[in-house]
Amino acid sequence: MAAVANPTLPQAREIPTTFSASLRSWWATNDKTSSVAESRLFQSILQPPQPNPTYVASSSLVTLDKPKQYLNTLAIHSTNPQPDAPSPVVMLPGYGAGIGFYLKNIPVVAEWAGHRGSSLYAVDWLGMGRSARVPFRIRSDRKDIAGRVTEAESFFIDSLESWRAKQRIEKMTLVGHSLGGYLSLAYALRYPDRVNKLILLSPAGIPRDPDETSAPERELESAPHGSNSSVELSNEAKVQEIHAEQAAHKPRYSRGMRLFRYLWDEGWSPFQVVRNTYFWAPMLVGKYSSRRFTGLTDEETRAMHDYILHITLAKGSGEYSISHLLAPGAHARRPMVDRVSALKMPITFVYGDHDWMDPEGGEKSVENLRKAGNGNARSYIVSDAGHHVYLDNPKAVNSLLLKELNRRP
């Protein structure tokens, strides 16, 4: 393995459980410690060079054409580039998340890129992660749904296209999670000649019917250990099984969902709520990270908590796009199931068997793509996984990623 030399980083602090510890953690949060928090997650990549490395890695803030805009980028290049190598892979995180969430996947894809003579990039969306937190504004009237969606999509799509041009990438394979999957589709619809493949991990905004997506509280709180995990192609019986489990959860959260829908439509962000708790924010983030990512080691959990805290407390920006792109429940204002048939490149949908995203959206999209003549579309269900399918069951997802990256049309 190889990387740009990186000094030994201090261990992440314990997750705060008292107000005084939460206050100290809040006070110590800044741009410099944010960079350290991310580097800590990627130590296995950003480490001193080893004999016969297969790739080299670097981290940077790539400036864009517009003033004050830049995208946080982890770039990995093969030490033996090949002229006929597969297109570079670009991994894009979900809503309010960052590239650090891919800590269990990037090393595997990096080795693939190294051996295949290609490149891998992990990129934070504009206004999220460690990318520039520029003001997010929508000028369209509230009733102009199409205008609002176009403006919100353009905020992200334009910056990604500017980044691609800066990197001099002709064509790329996009791997996107959740909102990152939705935006990857939106980018491909606008720039189809720039996309080689799409691999969408629990993508948001696919289905048409809002009643087909259940509350987020259905999400797994921990990843099972020692289970016999599997990946299977979606089928009607499996989709209906997941639907039944989703439906069983809906009645419990009906009142909460009404409040949730109101706040969503008013433009509130869950990260805004956490930031407004000020000194208590580290404790709130700690409760989430220690509960949700129990499949990680203790050190990885502490590092992940520190990372999530930094990107959560950063200035609000791209997060405010959510109510313009998606209605409450994560179904799109302009559903991708109705738009996806225009695409001709291979597209893969991946869902967890405890996902709160509706797998039928992927199934219907595959059906629409095939009717339009695109036979290179597939949908998979990963066992022992929820919405963060790539972290809940990294072994299965990594195997699937390699399979799809190597698959020929």
C-alpha positions as CSV (number, residue, x, y, z in Angstrom):
1,M,0.0,0.0,0.0
2,A,1.2,3.5,-0.5
3,A,0.5,7.1,0.4
4,V,1.8,10.6,1.0
5,A,3.9,10.5,4.1
6,N,1.8,11.5,7.2
7,P,3.0,12.1,10.7
8,T,1.7,9.9,13.5
9,L,-1.7,11.3,14.6
10,P,-2.9,11.4,18.2
11,Q,-5.6,9.0,19.1
12,A,-9.2,10.3,19.0
13,R,-10.6,11.5,22.3
14,E,-13.1,9.5,24.2
15,I,-16.7,10.2,23.2
16,P,-18.0,12.8,25.8
17,T,-20.5,11.6,28.3
18,T,-20.5,14.6,30.6
19,F,-21.2,18.3,30.0
20,S,-17.7,19.4,30.8
21,A,-16.2,16.9,28.4
22,S,-18.8,18.0,25.8
23,L,-17.8,21.6,26.3
24,R,-14.1,20.9,25.8
25,S,-14.8,18.9,22.7
26,W,-17.0,21.7,21.3
27,W,-14.3,24.3,22.1
28,A,-11.6,22.4,20.3
29,T,-13.5,22.1,17.0
30,N,-12.0,24.1,14.1
31,D,-10.7,23.7,10.5
32,K,-7.3,22.3,11.6
33,T,-8.8,19.7,13.9
34,S,-11.3,18.8,11.2
35,S,-8.5,17.9,8.9
36,V,-6.8,15.9,11.6
37,A,-10.1,14.0,12.3
38,E,-10.4,13.0,8.6
39,S,-6.7,12.0,8.3
40,R,-7.2,9.8,11.4
41,L,-9.9,7.8,9.5
42,F,-7.6,7.4,6.5
43,Q,-4.3,6.6,8.3
44,S,-4.1,3.2,6.5
45,I,-4.0,5.0,3.2
46,L,-2.2,8.3,4.1
47,Q,0.8,6.4,5.6
48,P,4.5,6.5,4.7
49,P,5.3,4.7,1.5
50,Q,5.9,0.9,1.7
51,P,8.1,-1.2,-0.7
52,N,6.5,-1.7,-4.1
53,P,3.4,0.4,-3.6
54,T,0.5,-0.1,-5.9
55,Y,-0.8,3.5,-5.5
56,V,-0.1,6.9,-4.0
57,A,-2.6,9.0,-2.1
58,S,-3.0,12.7,-1.3
59,S,-5.6,14.9,0.3
60,S,-6.3,18.4,-0.9
61,L,-8.9,21.2,-1.3
62,V,-9.5,21.5,-5.0
63,T,-10.4,25.1,-5.9
64,L,-13.2,25.6,-8.5
65,D,-14.0,28.3,-11.1
66,K,-16.3,30.3,-8.8
67,P,-14.7,32.4,-6.0
68,K,-14.4,30.8,-2.5
69,Q,-15.6,27.4,-3.8
70,Y,-13.5,24.2,-3.3
71,L,-14.2,20.5,-3.0
72,N,-12.4,18.4,-0.4
73,T,-10.7,15.5,-2.3
74,L,-8.9,12.3,-1.5
75,A,-7.0,11.3,-4.6
76,I,-5.5,7.9,-5.2
77,H,-3.5,7.1,-8.3
78,S,-1.9,3.9,-9.5
79,T,1.9,3.8,-9.5
80,N,1.6,1.9,-12.8
81,P,-1.0,3.8,-14.9
82,Q,-2.3,1.9,-17.9
83,P,-3.6,3.5,-21.1
84,D,-6.5,1.1,-21.3
85,A,-7.3,1.3,-17.6
86,P,-11.0,1.5,-16.4
87,S,-12.4,5.0,-15.9
88,P,-11.5,6.7,-12.6
89,V,-13.9,6.0,-9.7
90,V,-15.4,8.9,-7.8
91,M,-17.0,8.1,-4.5
92,L,-19.6,10.6,-3.3
93,P,-21.2,10.7,0.2
94,G,-24.8,11.2,1.3
95,Y,-26.7,14.0,2.9
96,G,-24.7,15.9,5.5
97,A,-22.0,13.2,5.5
98,G,-18.5,13.2,4.2
99,I,-15.9,10.9,2.5
100,G,-14.8,9.6,6.0
101,F,-18.0,7.5,6.0
102,Y,-16.3,5.4,3.3
103,L,-13.4,4.4,5.6
104,K,-14.2,0.7,5.2
105,N,-14.5,0.8,1.4
106,I,-11.9,3.2,0.1
107,P,-8.9,0.9,0.9
108,V,-10.4,-2.0,-1.2
109,V,-11.3,0.2,-4.2
110,A,-7.9,1.9,-3.9
111,E,-6.2,-1.5,-4.3
112,W,-8.4,-2.2,-7.3
113,A,-7.4,1.1,-8.8
114,G,-3.7,0.4,-8.1
115,H,-3.7,-3.0,-9.8
116,R,-5.9,-1.9,-12.7
117,G,-3.7,1.2,-13.4
118,S,-6.6,3.6,-12.7
119,S,-7.5,6.2,-10.1
120,L,-9.9,6.7,-7.2
121,Y,-11.3,9.9,-5.9
122,A,-13.4,10.5,-2.8
123,V,-15.0,13.9,-2.9
124,D,-17.2,15.9,-0.6
125,W,-20.1,17.7,-2.2
126,L,-20.1,21.5,-2.1
127,G,-21.5,22.8,1.2
128,M,-21.0,19.4,2.9
129,G,-18.2,17.5,4.6
130,R,-15.0,19.5,4.5
131,S,-15.8,21.3,1.2
132,A,-16.5,25.0,1.1
133,R,-19.5,26.1,3.1
134,V,-20.8,28.7,0.7
135,P,-24.3,30.3,1.0
136,F,-27.1,28.2,-0.4
137,R,-29.9,30.2,-2.0
138,I,-32.9,29.4,-4.1
139,R,-34.5,32.2,-6.2
140,S,-37.5,30.2,-7.6
141,D,-40.9,30.7,-6.1
142,R,-41.9,28.1,-3.5
143,K,-44.7,26.8,-5.8
144,D,-42.2,26.4,-8.7
145,I,-41.2,22.9,-7.9
146,A,-39.3,22.3,-11.2
147,G,-37.4,25.6,-10.8
148,R,-36.5,24.8,-7.2
149,V,-35.3,21.3,-8.1
150,T,-33.2,22.6,-11.0
151,E,-31.5,25.3,-8.9
152,A,-30.8,22.9,-6.0
153,E,-29.4,20.2,-8.3
154,S,-27.3,22.8,-10.1
155,F,-25.6,23.9,-6.8
156,F,-24.0,20.4,-6.6
157,I,-23.9,19.4,-10.3
158,D,-22.1,22.6,-11.5
159,S,-19.4,22.2,-8.8
160,L,-18.8,18.6,-9.6
161,E,-18.5,19.3,-13.3
162,S,-16.0,22.2,-12.5
163,W,-14.1,19.7,-10.3
164,R,-14.0,17.1,-13.1
165,A,-12.6,19.7,-15.5
166,K,-10.0,20.7,-13.0
167,Q,-8.9,17.1,-12.6
168,R,-8.9,16.6,-16.4
169,I,-11.1,13.5,-16.2
170,E,-12.8,12.5,-19.4
171,K,-15.2,9.9,-18.0
172,M,-15.8,8.6,-14.5
173,T,-17.7,5.9,-12.6
174,L,-19.8,7.5,-9.9
175,V,-20.4,5.7,-6.6
176,G,-23.0,7.7,-4.6
177,H,-24.8,7.0,-1.3
178,S,-28.3,8.3,-0.4
179,L,-28.6,11.9,-1.6
180,G,-25.2,11.4,-3.2
181,G,-26.8,8.6,-5.3
182,Y,-29.7,11.0,-6.3
183,L,-27.2,13.7,-7.3
184,S,-25.0,11.2,-9.2
185,L,-28.1,10.4,-11.3
186,A,-28.8,14.1,-11.7
187,Y,-25.3,14.7,-12.9
188,A,-25.5,11.8,-15.3
189,L,-28.7,13.1,-16.8
190,R,-27.1,16.5,-17.5
191,Y,-23.6,15.2,-18.5
192,P,-24.2,11.6,-19.8
193,D,-21.0,11.6,-21.9
194,R,-19.0,12.1,-18.7
195,V,-20.3,9.1,-16.9
196,N,-19.1,5.5,-17.5
197,K,-21.1,3.7,-14.8
198,L,-23.3,4.5,-11.8
199,I,-23.3,2.5,-8.6
200,L,-26.0,3.8,-6.3
201,L,-25.9,2.8,-2.6
202,S,-29.3,3.1,-1.0
203,P,-30.1,6.1,-3.3
204,A,-32.6,8.7,-2.1
205,G,-35.4,10.2,-4.3
206,I,-36.0,7.2,-6.6
207,P,-39.7,6.1,-6.1
208,R,-42.7,8.1,-7.1
209,D,-45.2,7.2,-4.3
210,P,-44.4,8.9,-0.9
211,D,-46.1,6.1,1.0
212,E,-43.5,3.6,-0.2
213,T,-40.8,5.0,2.1
214,S,-40.9,4.5,5.8
215,A,-39.6,6.5,8.7
216,P,-35.8,6.7,9.3
217,E,-36.3,5.1,12.7
218,R,-36.4,1.7,11.0
219,E,-32.7,2.0,10.5
220,L,-30.4,-0.5,12.1
221,E,-28.7,0.6,15.3
222,S,-25.9,-1.9,15.0
223,A,-24.4,-4.2,12.5
224,P,-24.7,-7.9,13.3
225,H,-21.5,-9.7,14.1
226,G,-20.5,-13.1,12.8
227,S,-23.6,-13.5,10.5
228,N,-23.6,-15.2,7.2
229,S,-24.0,-12.1,5.0
230,S,-25.1,-12.2,1.4
231,V,-25.9,-10.2,-1.6
232,E,-28.7,-11.1,-3.9
233,L,-30.4,-9.7,-6.9
234,S,-33.7,-8.0,-6.1
235,N,-36.9,-9.9,-6.8
236,E,-40.5,-9.2,-6.2
237,A,-40.8,-11.5,-3.1
238,K,-37.8,-9.9,-1.4
239,V,-39.1,-6.4,-2.1
240,Q,-42.5,-7.2,-0.7
241,E,-40.9,-8.7,2.4
242,I,-39.1,-5.4,3.0
243,H,-42.3,-3.5,2.3
244,A,-44.1,-5.4,5.0
245,E,-41.4,-4.6,7.6
246,Q,-41.4,-1.0,6.6
247,A,-45.2,-0.8,6.9
248,A,-45.1,-2.3,10.4
249,H,-42.9,0.6,11.6
250,K,-45.1,3.4,10.2
251,P,-47.9,3.6,12.8
252,R,-45.4,4.1,15.7
253,Y,-44.1,7.3,14.4
254,S,-47.1,9.0,12.9
255,R,-47.1,12.0,15.3
256,G,-43.4,12.4,15.1
257,M,-43.6,12.2,11.3
258,R,-46.2,15.1,11.3
259,L,-43.8,17.3,13.2
260,F,-40.9,16.1,11.0
261,R,-42.8,17.0,7.8
262,Y,-43.6,20.5,9.1
263,L,-40.0,21.2,10.0
264,W,-38.8,19.8,6.7
265,D,-41.1,22.0,4.6
266,E,-40.0,25.0,6.7
267,G,-36.4,24.4,5.6
268,W,-35.1,23.1,8.9
269,S,-32.0,20.9,8.9
270,P,-31.2,18.2,11.5
271,F,-27.7,19.6,11.6
272,Q,-29.0,23.0,12.3
273,V,-30.9,21.6,15.3
274,V,-27.7,20.0,16.7
275,R,-25.6,23.1,16.1
276,N,-28.2,25.1,18.1
277,T,-27.6,23.0,21.2
278,Y,-24.0,24.5,21.3
279,F,-22.0,22.9,24.1
280,W,-24.3,19.9,24.2
281,A,-23.7,19.1,20.5
282,P,-20.7,16.7,21.1
283,M,-22.8,14.6,23.5
284,L,-25.7,14.4,21.0
285,V,-23.4,13.4,18.2
286,G,-21.7,10.9,20.5
287,K,-25.0,9.2,21.3
288,Y,-25.7,8.8,17.6
289,S,-22.2,7.7,16.6
290,S,-21.7,5.2,19.4
291,R,-25.1,3.6,18.8
292,R,-25.2,3.6,15.0
293,F,-21.7,2.5,14.2
294,T,-21.1,-0.3,16.7
295,G,-19.7,-2.5,13.9
296,L,-16.5,-0.4,14.0
297,T,-13.6,-1.0,16.5
298,D,-13.5,1.2,19.6
299,E,-10.8,3.4,18.1
300,E,-12.7,3.7,14.7
301,T,-15.9,4.6,16.6
302,R,-14.1,7.4,18.5
303,A,-12.5,8.6,15.3
304,M,-15.8,8.5,13.5
305,H,-17.5,10.5,16.3
306,D,-14.8,13.1,16.1
307,Y,-15.1,13.3,12.3
308,I,-19.0,13.5,12.4
309,L,-18.8,16.2,15.1
310,H,-16.5,18.4,13.0
311,I,-18.6,18.2,9.8
312,T,-21.9,18.7,11.8
313,L,-20.7,21.8,13.5
314,A,-19.4,23.4,10.3
315,K,-21.4,26.3,8.9
316,G,-24.7,25.3,7.3
317,S,-24.7,25.3,3.5
318,G,-25.6,22.5,1.1
319,E,-27.8,20.8,3.8
320,Y,-30.5,23.4,3.1
321,S,-31.0,21.9,-0.3
322,I,-32.9,19.0,1.1
323,S,-36.4,20.4,1.3
324,H,-36.1,21.6,-2.3
325,L,-34.9,18.3,-3.7
326,L,-36.9,15.9,-1.6
327,A,-40.2,15.9,0.2
328,P,-40.4,14.5,3.7
329,G,-39.6,10.8,3.7
330,A,-36.8,11.2,1.2
331,H,-39.0,10.8,-2.0
332,A,-38.0,13.3,-4.7
333,R,-40.0,16.4,-5.8
334,R,-39.1,15.0,-9.2
335,P,-38.7,11.3,-8.8
336,M,-35.8,9.7,-10.5
337,V,-37.8,6.6,-11.5
338,D,-39.5,8.9,-14.0
339,R,-36.3,10.3,-15.4
340,V,-33.8,7.5,-15.3
341,S,-34.8,5.8,-18.6
342,A,-32.9,8.5,-20.5
343,L,-29.6,7.1,-19.3
344,K,-27.7,4.5,-21.4
345,M,-24.7,3.6,-19.1
346,P,-24.7,0.6,-16.7
347,I,-26.5,1.5,-13.5
348,T,-26.5,-0.6,-10.3
349,F,-28.9,0.0,-7.3
350,V,-27.9,-1.4,-3.9
351,Y,-30.1,-1.6,-0.8
352,G,-29.8,-3.0,2.6
353,D,-32.4,-5.6,3.8
354,H,-33.2,-3.2,6.7
355,D,-33.0,-0.1,4.6
356,W,-35.5,2.7,5.0
357,M,-35.1,3.6,1.4
358,D,-37.7,1.8,-0.8
359,P,-36.0,-0.9,-2.9
360,E,-39.0,-0.9,-5.2
361,G,-37.7,2.4,-6.6
362,G,-34.6,0.5,-7.8
363,E,-36.7,-2.3,-9.2
364,K,-39.0,0.0,-11.1
365,S,-36.0,2.0,-12.4
366,V,-34.4,-1.2,-13.7
367,E,-37.6,-2.1,-15.4
368,N,-37.9,1.4,-17.0
369,L,-34.3,1.3,-18.1
370,R,-34.7,-2.1,-19.8
371,K,-37.9,-1.0,-21.5
372,A,-35.9,2.0,-22.9
373,G,-33.2,-0.4,-24.2
374,N,-30.7,-0.3,-21.4
375,G,-30.0,-3.9,-20.4
376,N,-27.1,-3.0,-18.1
377,A,-29.2,-2.1,-15.0
378,R,-29.4,-4.2,-11.9
379,S,-30.7,-4.0,-8.4
380,Y,-29.2,-5.8,-5.3
381,I,-30.3,-6.5,-1.7
382,V,-27.5,-6.8,0.9
383,S,-28.2,-8.7,4.0
384,D,-27.5,-7.5,7.6
385,A,-27.5,-3.9,6.4
386,G,-29.5,-0.7,6.8
387,H,-29.3,2.7,5.1
388,H,-25.5,2.9,5.6
389,V,-25.2,-0.4,3.7
390,Y,-21.5,0.2,2.9
391,L,-20.6,0.5,6.6
392,D,-23.1,-2.0,8.0
393,N,-21.8,-4.8,5.8
394,P,-18.6,-3.6,4.2
395,K,-17.4,-7.1,3.2
396,A,-20.4,-7.8,1.1
397,V,-20.6,-4.3,-0.4
398,N,-16.9,-4.2,-1.2
399,S,-17.2,-7.5,-3.0
400,L,-20.2,-6.1,-4.9
401,L,-18.3,-2.9,-5.8
402,L,-15.4,-4.9,-7.2
403,K,-17.8,-7.1,-9.2
404,E,-19.6,-4.1,-10.7
405,L,-16.4,-2.1,-11.4
406,N,-15.0,-5.1,-13.3
407,R,-18.3,-5.9,-15.1
408,R,-18.2,-5.3,-18.8
409,P,-21.3,-3.9,-20.5
